[in-house]
Amino acid sequence: MRYAPAATLLLCMSLMAADHRGVVRSQGLPIPGATVTATQAGRKVVTTTDEAGAYHFRDLSEGVWKIEVEMVGFLTAEREFTVVD
């Protein structure tokens, strides 16, 4: 049985207009290959973190988005962020 680390995935986020970038880390180390999903009012956008744990969503519409990060062996992390122009 695998146990999730005590610290869940940490989302480090920054907003730039309609773009959203972030880095997924656990205990300060990047998590490559994590699935990152952003949803808003039925729209869903999915990407995967690169070798540095970074992800990038382009052309997100204004408003509140829910972001979810999933990776085998870790607890799922959820956050909300707002995109403004």
Secondary structure, DSSP 4 states (H G I P E B T S, - for coil): -----SSPPEEEEEEETTEEEEEEEETTEE-TT-EEEEEETTEEEEEE--TTSEEEE-SPPSEEEEEEEE-TTS--EEEEEEE--
